[in-house]
């Protein structure tokens, strides 16, 4: 939420929410963050969290995930329905299932939750920062890991 003490005019609130919701890349979010700092000074924690949440949404949407539910103890990844499997990044889904067995992933104690469909569950590593900002940063970074690895392979 954009706090009213940071942006007092209702029209500015709606304008910034609209701009944030339409951001299509991390670069655009970073530009908006710089613009907000230029206009209003240091960003309140709520605004910084909203911008980081937007980055996480951009990252998981690009990978074909429906959403991520950050809970106090874990993160639940919502995979696309079978009807929408064309939306999924198949390389990422394969990476996700294979990486569950990798040594670096053991700190997340990966598992699965079964309701109407299977959802991968990652438990926050012991001693990790579980503040909203910490979780948003951690899972944005984690989801970008395969993307960064594939870029490194191309270089």
TORPA-4810 file (N, C-alpha, C, O; in nm, 3 decimals):
<nodes>
NODE_1_0.084_-0.118_0.000_0.000_0.000_0.000_0.089_0.125_0.000_0.191_0.132_0.067_X
NODE_2_0.046_0.221_-0.075_0.114_0.350_-0.072_0.055_0.429_0.044_-0.063_0.463_0.041_X
NODE_3_0.133_0.459_0.145_0.079_0.528_0.262_0.038_0.671_0.227_0.104_0.739_0.148_X
NODE_4_-0.071_0.716_0.287_-0.122_0.850_0.259_-0.027_0.959_0.305_-0.027_1.069_0.250_X
NODE_5_0.053_0.930_0.406_0.148_1.032_0.450_0.259_1.052_0.348_0.325_1.156_0.348_X
NODE_6_0.282_0.953_0.261_0.387_0.964_0.160_0.335_1.032_0.034_0.403_1.117_-0.024_X
NODE_7_0.216_0.994_-0.008_0.153_1.053_-0.126_0.014_1.096_-0.083_-0.075_1.012_-0.066_X
NODE_8_-0.006_1.225_-0.067_-0.130_1.275_-0.006_-0.245_1.290_-0.104_-0.361_1.274_-0.064_X
NODE_9_-0.219_1.320_-0.229_-0.328_1.341_-0.325_-0.381_1.206_-0.374_-0.305_1.120_-0.419_X
NODE_10_-0.513_1.188_-0.365_-0.576_1.063_-0.406_-0.547_1.032_-0.552_-0.523_0.917_-0.588_X
NODE_11_-0.549_1.133_-0.637_-0.523_1.111_-0.779_-0.381_1.058_-0.802_-0.358_0.974_-0.889_X
NODE_12_-0.285_1.108_-0.722_-0.147_1.057_-0.734_-0.138_0.911_-0.689_-0.066_0.831_-0.748_X
NODE_13_-0.215_0.877_-0.584_-0.220_0.738_-0.539_-0.261_0.648_-0.655_-0.193_0.551_-0.687_X
NODE_14_-0.373_0.681_-0.718_-0.425_0.599_-0.826_-0.330_0.596_-0.945_-0.314_0.493_-1.010_X
NODE_15_-0.268_0.708_-0.974_-0.173_0.714_-1.085_-0.057_0.619_-1.060_-0.020_0.542_-1.148_X
NODE_16_0.002_0.625_-0.940_0.115_0.538_-0.910_0.074_0.390_-0.902_0.150_0.304_-0.946_X
NODE_17_-0.043_0.361_-0.846_-0.090_0.222_-0.846_-0.105_0.171_-0.988_-0.068_0.058_-1.019_X
NODE_18_-0.158_0.254_-1.076_-0.177_0.216_-1.215_-0.042_0.191_-1.282_-0.026_0.091_-1.353_X
NODE_19_0.052_0.279_-1.261_0.186_0.264_-1.320_0.254_0.139_-1.267_0.315_0.063_-1.343_X
NODE_20_0.244_0.117_-1.136_0.306_-0.001_-1.075_0.243_-0.129_-1.131_0.314_-0.224_-1.165_X
NODE_21_0.111_-0.131_-1.142_0.043_-0.252_-1.189_0.075_-0.283_-1.335_0.065_-0.398_-1.377_X
NODE_22_0.113_-0.182_-1.411_0.143_-0.202_-1.553_0.292_-0.221_-1.581_0.332_-0.239_-1.696_X
NODE_23_0.374_-0.217_-1.478_0.518_-0.235_-1.497_0.543_-0.375_-1.553_0.494_-0.474_-1.499_X
NODE_24_0.618_-0.382_-1.661_0.640_-0.510_-1.728_0.783_-0.562_-1.715_0.815_-0.669_-1.768_X
NODE_25_0.867_-0.488_-1.646_1.005_-0.534_-1.628_1.060_-0.477_-1.497_1.009_-0.379_-1.444_X
NODE_26_1.164_-0.542_-1.449_1.229_-0.492_-1.327_1.288_-0.355_-1.351_1.291_-0.271_-1.261_X
NODE_27_1.336_-0.332_-1.472_1.393_-0.202_-1.506_1.288_-0.092_-1.489_1.318_0.017_-1.439_X
NODE_28_1.164_-0.119_-1.531_1.057_-0.019_-1.517_1.024_0.004_-1.369_0.995_0.116_-1.328_X
NODE_29_1.029_-0.102_-1.291_1.003_-0.088_-1.146_1.115_-0.005_-1.083_1.088_0.082_-1.000_X
NODE_30_1.239_-0.031_-1.122_1.352_0.045_-1.069_1.342_0.193_-1.109_1.373_0.281_-1.029_X
NODE_31_1.299_0.220_-1.231_1.280_0.358_-1.277_1.171_0.427_-1.196_1.186_0.543_-1.157_X
NODE_32_1.063_0.355_-1.172_0.954_0.412_-1.092_1.002_0.438_-0.949_0.967_0.540_-0.889_X
NODE_33_1.080_0.346_-0.894_1.135_0.364_-0.760_1.219_0.492_-0.754_1.207_0.570_-0.659_X
NODE_34_1.302_0.513_-0.854_1.386_0.634_-0.859_1.299_0.759_-0.871_1.326_0.861_-0.808_X
NODE_35_1.194_0.750_-0.952_1.103_0.865_-0.969_1.033_0.898_-0.837_1.020_1.015_-0.800_X
NODE_36_0.988_0.795_-0.767_0.922_0.817_-0.637_1.018_0.880_-0.537_0.980_0.971_-0.464_X
NODE_37_1.142_0.831_-0.534_1.242_0.889_-0.442_1.271_1.035_-0.478_1.286_1.119_-0.390_X
NODE_38_1.280_1.063_-0.608_1.306_1.201_-0.651_1.193_1.294_-0.609_1.217_1.407_-0.566_X
NODE_39_1.068_1.246_-0.621_0.953_1.331_-0.590_0.923_1.341_-0.441_0.884_1.447_-0.392_X
NODE_40_0.942_1.229_-0.370_0.892_1.225_-0.232_0.999_1.197_-0.127_0.969_1.195_-0.007_X
NODE_41_1.123_1.174_-0.169_1.228_1.144_-0.073_1.239_0.994_-0.047_1.192_0.914_-0.127_X
NODE_42_1.300_0.956_0.065_1.318_0.813_0.095_1.185_0.738_0.093_1.082_0.788_0.139_X
NODE_43_1.189_0.616_0.039_1.067_0.536_0.027_1.029_0.474_0.161_1.114_0.413_0.227_X
NODE_44_0.904_0.488_0.200_0.858_0.416_0.320_0.866_0.266_0.295_0.862_0.221_0.180_X
NODE_45_0.876_0.190_0.401_0.888_0.044_0.391_0.774_-0.016_0.308_0.797_-0.107_0.228_X
NODE_46_0.653_0.036_0.326_0.537_-0.018_0.253_0.554_-0.002_0.102_0.519_-0.092_0.025_X
NODE_47_0.609_0.110_0.061_0.628_0.137_-0.082_0.741_0.048_-0.136_0.727_-0.010_-0.244_X
NODE_48_0.850_0.037_-0.062_0.960_-0.050_-0.104_0.911_-0.195_-0.118_0.949_-0.265_-0.212_X
NODE_49_0.828_-0.240_-0.023_0.773_-0.376_-0.030_0.682_-0.393_-0.151_0.687_-0.496_-0.219_X
NODE_50_0.599_-0.293_-0.179_0.510_-0.300_-0.295_0.591_-0.310_-0.425_0.556_-0.387_-0.514_X
NODE_51_0.697_-0.232_-0.435_0.781_-0.237_-0.554_0.852_-0.373_-0.565_0.864_-0.427_-0.675_X
NODE_52_0.899_-0.428_-0.454_0.964_-0.559_-0.457_0.862_-0.667_-0.491_0.894_-0.762_-0.563_X
NODE_53_0.739_-0.654_-0.440_0.633_-0.749_-0.474_0.604_-0.744_-0.624_0.578_-0.848_-0.685_X
NODE_54_0.608_-0.627_-0.682_0.586_-0.613_-0.826_0.696_-0.684_-0.903_0.669_-0.749_-1.004_X
NODE_55_0.820_-0.674_-0.856_0.931_-0.745_-0.921_0.910_-0.897_-0.912_0.933_-0.969_-1.009_X
NODE_56_0.867_-0.944_-0.796_0.841_-1.087_-0.779_0.731_-1.131_-0.875_0.742_-1.237_-0.938_X
NODE_57_0.626_-1.052_-0.887_0.515_-1.087_-0.977_0.563_-1.092_-1.122_0.525_-1.183_-1.195_X
NODE_58_0.644_-0.997_-1.162_0.699_-0.997_-1.299_0.780_-1.125_-1.321_0.770_-1.189_-1.426_X
NODE_59_0.861_-1.161_-1.223_0.946_-1.280_-1.234_0.862_-1.407_-1.243_0.884_-1.488_-1.332_X
NODE_60_0.766_-1.425_-1.151_0.692_-1.552_-1.153_0.596_-1.559_-1.271_0.570_-1.667_-1.322_X
NODE_61_0.542_-1.446_-1.314_0.455_-1.447_-1.431_0.531_-1.487_-1.556_0.480_-1.562_-1.639_X
NODE_62_0.653_-1.437_-1.570_0.736_-1.471_-1.686_0.768_-1.620_-1.691_0.793_-1.675_-1.798_X
NODE_63_0.768_-1.684_-1.575_0.798_-1.827_-1.567_0.672_-1.913_-1.581_0.680_-2.036_-1.582_X
NODE_64_0.556_-1.849_-1.591_0.432_-1.923_-1.609_0.363_-1.965_-1.481_0.266_-2.040_-1.485_X
NODE_65_0.412_-1.918_-1.366_0.345_-1.950_-1.240_0.222_-1.861_-1.226_0.223_-1.745_-1.266_X
NODE_66_0.116_-1.916_-1.168_-0.005_-1.837_-1.147_0.015_-1.735_-1.036_-0.022_-1.618_-1.049_X
NODE_67_0.075_-1.781_-0.926_0.103_-1.691_-0.814_0.196_-1.761_-0.716_0.226_-1.879_-0.729_X
NODE_68_0.240_-1.683_-0.620_0.318_-1.735_-0.508_0.251_-1.686_-0.381_0.222_-1.568_-0.366_X
NODE_69_0.228_-1.777_-0.291_0.167_-1.743_-0.163_0.277_-1.750_-0.057_0.320_-1.859_-0.019_X
NODE_70_0.322_-1.633_-0.010_0.425_-1.628_0.094_0.358_-1.637_0.231_0.284_-1.547_0.270_X
NODE_71_0.385_-1.744_0.301_0.330_-1.770_0.434_0.441_-1.746_0.537_0.557_-1.733_0.500_X
NODE_72_0.405_-1.740_0.666_0.509_-1.719_0.768_0.620_-1.825_0.768_0.734_-1.794_0.801_X
NODE_73_0.588_-1.950_0.732_0.687_-2.057_0.736_0.733_-2.107_0.600_0.836_-2.173_0.590_X
NODE_74_0.656_-2.075_0.492_0.690_-2.130_0.362_0.635_-2.044_0.248_0.563_-1.947_0.268_X
NODE_75_0.673_-2.085_0.128_0.621_-2.023_0.006_0.558_-2.133_-0.078_0.618_-2.238_-0.098_X
NODE_76_0.437_-2.108_-0.125_0.367_-2.206_-0.208_0.363_-2.151_-0.350_0.318_-2.039_-0.374_X
NODE_77_0.411_-2.232_-0.446_0.411_-2.193_-0.586_0.288_-2.253_-0.653_0.265_-2.374_-0.643_X
NODE_78_0.211_-2.171_-0.721_0.091_-2.217_-0.791_0.124_-2.237_-0.938_0.148_-2.141_-1.012_X
NODE_79_0.124_-2.364_-0.980_0.152_-2.398_-1.119_0.027_-2.374_-1.202_-0.084_-2.372_-1.149_X
NODE_80_0.044_-2.355_-1.333_-0.075_-2.335_-1.418_-0.157_-2.462_-1.425_-0.104_-2.573_-1.412_X
NODE_81_-0.287_-2.446_-1.447_-0.375_-2.561_-1.466_-0.335_-2.634_-1.594_-0.269_-2.577_-1.681_X
NODE_82_-0.375_-2.759_-1.604_-0.344_-2.835_-1.725_-0.402_-2.765_-1.849_-0.342_-2.769_-1.956_X
NODE_83_-0.518_-2.701_-1.833_-0.579_-2.630_-1.945_-0.495_-2.513_-1.992_-0.505_-2.471_-2.107_X
NODE_84_-0.411_-2.461_-1.903_-0.327_-2.345_-1.934_-0.179_-2.382_-1.942_-0.093_-2.296_-1.925_X
NODE_85_-0.149_-2.508_-1.968_-0.009_-2.549_-1.965_0.074_-2.478_-2.071_0.196_-2.472_-2.059_X
NODE_86_0.010_-2.425_-2.175_0.085_-2.350_-2.276_0.142_-2.220_-2.218_0.233_-2.161_-2.277_X
NODE_87_0.090_-2.177_-2.104_0.141_-2.056_-2.039_0.269_-2.081_-1.962_0.344_-1.988_-1.934_X
NODE_88_0.295_-2.206_-1.929_0.409_-2.237_-1.843_0.539_-2.240_-1.923_0.543_-2.278_-2.040_X
NODE_89_0.643_-2.200_-1.856_0.778_-2.211_-1.910_0.824_-2.353_-1.874_0.866_-2.379_-1.762_X
NODE_90_0.815_-2.442_-1.971_0.844_-2.583_-1.944_0.987_-2.605_-1.894_1.011_-2.692_-1.810_X
NODE_91_1.081_-2.527_-1.945_1.220_-2.541_-1.899_1.228_-2.505_-1.750_1.299_-2.570_-1.675_X
NODE_92_1.154_-2.401_-1.709_1.155_-2.364_-1.567_1.092_-2.474_-1.482_1.146_-2.509_-1.377_X
NODE_93_0.979_-2.528_-1.526_0.913_-2.632_-1.448_1.004_-2.755_-1.434_1.012_-2.815_-1.327_X
NODE_94_1.071_-2.791_-1.541_1.166_-2.902_-1.535_1.279_-2.868_-1.437_1.318_-2.950_-1.354_X
NODE_95_1.330_-2.745_-1.448_1.435_-2.699_-1.357_1.388_-2.705_-1.211_1.463_-2.749_-1.123_X
NODE_96_1.264_-2.662_-1.187_1.209_-2.660_-1.052_1.208_-2.800_-0.992_1.248_-2.819_-0.877_X
NODE_97_1.161_-2.898_-1.069_1.152_-3.034_-1.015_1.289_-3.099_-1.001_1.313_-3.172_-0.905_X
NODE_98_1.379_-3.074_-1.094_1.514_-3.130_-1.086_1.592_-3.065_-0.972_1.663_-3.132_-0.897_X
NODE_99_1.578_-2.933_-0.959_1.655_-2.862_-0.856_1.611_-2.898_-0.715_1.686_-2.876_-0.620_X
NODE_100_1.492_-2.953_-0.699_1.446_-2.994_-0.566_1.541_-3.096_-0.505_1.543_-3.114_-0.383_X
NODE_101_1.619_-3.161_-0.588_1.713_-3.262_-0.539_1.856_-3.209_-0.529_1.946_-3.282_-0.485_X
NODE_102_1.878_-3.085_-0.567_2.011_-3.026_-0.564_2.050_-2.990_-0.420_1.963_-2.951_-0.341_X
NODE_103_2.179_-3.001_-0.384_2.223_-2.969_-0.248_2.189_-2.826_-0.204_2.151_-2.806_-0.088_X
NODE_104_2.200_-2.727_-0.293_2.171_-2.588_-0.254_2.024_-2.567_-0.221_1.990_-2.471_-0.152_X
NODE_105_1.936_-2.657_-0.270_1.792_-2.642_-0.247_1.748_-2.707_-0.117_1.636_-2.683_-0.071_X
NODE_106_1.835_-2.789_-0.055_1.793_-2.861_0.065_1.756_-2.767_0.180_1.673_-2.803_0.264_X
NODE_107_1.816_-2.648_0.184_1.782_-2.555_0.292_1.635_-2.512_0.285_1.580_-2.464_0.385_X
NODE_108_1.571_-2.528_0.170_1.429_-2.491_0.155_1.335_-2.606_0.189_1.213_-2.587_0.193_X
NODE_109_1.390_-2.723_0.213_1.309_-2.843_0.243_1.190_-2.852_0.147_1.075_-2.848_0.190_X
NODE_110_1.218_-2.865_0.017_1.109_-2.864_-0.081_1.013_-2.981_-0.061_1.053_-3.091_-0.022_X
NODE_111_0.888_-2.955_-0.087_0.785_-3.056_-0.078_0.670_-3.018_-0.169_0.682_-2.927_-0.251_X
NODE_112_0.560_-3.088_-0.155_0.445_-3.061_-0.239_0.319_-3.060_-0.155_0.306_-3.137_-0.059_X
NODE_113_0.228_-2.974_-0.192_0.098_-2.966_-0.128_-0.003_-3.014_-0.231_-0.002_-2.969_-0.346_X
NODE_114_-0.090_-3.105_-0.190_-0.188_-3.159_-0.284_-0.329_-3.118_-0.240_-0.375_-3.157_-0.133_X
NODE_115_-0.394_-3.043_-0.321_-0.536_-3.014_-0.306_-0.599_-3.058_-0.437_-0.593_-3.175_-0.474_X
NODE_116_-0.659_-2.964_-0.506_-0.712_-2.996_-0.639_-0.599_-3.016_-0.738_-0.615_-3.086_-0.839_X
NODE_117_-0.485_-2.956_-0.710_-0.367_-2.976_-0.795_-0.242_-2.969_-0.708_-0.246_-2.921_-0.595_X
NODE_118_-0.133_-3.016_-0.764_-0.007_-3.019_-0.690_0.057_-2.880_-0.691_0.061_-2.812_-0.793_X
NODE_119_0.108_-2.840_-0.573_0.176_-2.711_-0.560_0.309_-2.735_-0.489_0.312_-2.788_-0.378_X
NODE_120_0.420_-2.695_-0.553_0.548_-2.703_-0.482_0.549_-2.610_-0.361_0.498_-2.498_-0.367_X
NODE_121_0.608_-2.657_-0.252_0.618_-2.579_-0.128_0.765_-2.569_-0.091_0.835_-2.670_-0.085_X
NODE_122_0.811_-2.447_-0.066_0.947_-2.424_-0.020_0.941_-2.364_0.120_0.874_-2.263_0.142_X
NODE_123_1.009_-2.426_0.213_1.010_-2.377_0.351_1.125_-2.277_0.366_1.235_-2.301_0.317_X
NODE_124_1.099_-2.167_0.433_1.202_-2.066_0.451_1.320_-2.127_0.528_1.300_-2.193_0.630_X
NODE_125_1.441_-2.106_0.480_1.558_-2.160_0.550_1.567_-2.109_0.694_1.529_-1.995_0.722_X
NODE_126_1.615_-2.192_0.782_1.632_-2.155_0.923_1.719_-2.031_0.933_1.823_-2.021_0.868_X
NODE_127_1.677_-1.939_1.015_1.755_-1.818_1.039_1.747_-1.715_0.928_1.816_-1.613_0.933_X
NODE_128_1.664_-1.739_0.827_1.656_-1.642_0.717_1.566_-1.524_0.756_1.487_-1.533_0.850_X
NODE_129_1.582_-1.416_0.684_1.504_-1.295_0.706_1.360_-1.322_0.661_1.334_-1.340_0.542_X
NODE_130_1.267_-1.324_0.755_1.127_-1.352_0.721_1.040_-1.227_0.724_0.918_-1.236_0.729_X
NODE_131_1.104_-1.110_0.720_1.026_-0.988_0.706_0.968_-0.987_0.565_1.021_-1.055_0.477_X
NODE_132_0.862_-0.913_0.541_0.808_-0.907_0.404_0.916_-0.872_0.301_0.925_-0.936_0.197_X
NODE_133_0.998_-0.773_0.330_1.103_-0.732_0.236_1.203_-0.846_0.214_1.244_-0.871_0.101_X
NODE_134_1.241_-0.913_0.321_1.337_-1.023_0.311_1.284_-1.138_0.227_1.355_-1.193_0.144_X
NODE_135_1.156_-1.176_0.251_1.097_-1.286_0.175_1.080_-1.249_0.028_1.108_-1.330_-0.061_X
NODE_136_1.034_-1.128_0.003_1.015_-1.085_-0.136_1.148_-1.088_-0.211_1.155_-1.135_-0.325_X
NODE_137_1.253_-1.038_-0.147_1.384_-1.037_-0.210_1.435_-1.180_-0.232_1.485_-1.213_-0.339_X
NODE_138_1.423_-1.264_-0.130_1.473_-1.402_-0.138_1.408_-1.478_-0.253_1.477_-1.541_-0.332_X
NODE_139_1.274_-1.471_-0.264_1.206_-1.553_-0.364_1.216_-1.491_-0.504_1.209_-1.564_-0.604_X
NODE_140_1.232_-1.361_-0.514_1.258_-1.301_-0.645_1.393_-1.352_-0.695_1.406_-1.393_-0.810_X
NODE_141_1.492_-1.349_-0.607_1.627_-1.398_-0.641_1.626_-1.547_-0.676_1.690_-1.590_-0.772_X
NODE_142_1.555_-1.625_-0.596_1.550_-1.769_-0.618_1.487_-1.801_-0.754_1.538_-1.886_-0.827_X
NODE_143_1.379_-1.734_-0.788_1.313_-1.761_-0.915_1.394_-1.712_-1.034_1.375_-1.760_-1.145_X
NODE_144_1.481_-1.618_-1.011_1.566_-1.569_-1.120_1.688_-1.659_-1.140_1.759_-1.644_-1.240_X
NODE_145_1.712_-1.749_-1.049_1.832_-1.833_-1.054_1.843_-1.908_-1.187_1.950_-1.905_-1.247_X
NODE_146_1.739_-1.976_-1.236_1.755_-2.046_-1.365_1.778_-1.949_-1.481_1.851_-1.980_-1.575_X
NODE_147_1.716_-1.834_-1.474_1.733_-1.733_-1.579_1.878_-1.685_-1.582_1.937_-1.671_-1.689_X
NODE_148_1.935_-1.662_-1.464_2.073_-1.617_-1.457_2.168_-1.726_-1.504_2.267_-1.698_-1.572_X
NODE_149_2.138_-1.850_-1.469_2.223_-1.961_-1.512_2.219_-1.976_-1.664_2.322_-2.000_-1.727_X
NODE_150_2.101_-1.962_-1.723_2.091_-1.978_-1.868_2.163_-1.862_-1.939_2.222_-1.883_-2.046_X
NODE_151_2.160_-1.742_-1.882_2.232_-1.629_-1.942_2.384_-1.651_-1.931_2.458_-1.615_-2.022_X
NODE_152_2.428_-1.710_-1.819_2.570_-1.736_-1.801_2.618_-1.841_-1.901_2.730_-1.833_-1.952_X
NODE_153_2.533_-1.940_-1.931_2.570_-2.043_-2.027_2.585_-1.984_-2.167_2.669_-2.029_-2.245_X
NODE_154_2.504_-1.884_-2.199_2.510_-1.821_-2.331_2.632_-1.733_-2.348_2.676_-1.710_-2.461_X
NODE_155_2.686_-1.683_-2.237_2.801_-1.591_-2.245_2.931_-1.660_-2.277_3.035_-1.595_-2.287_X
</nodes>
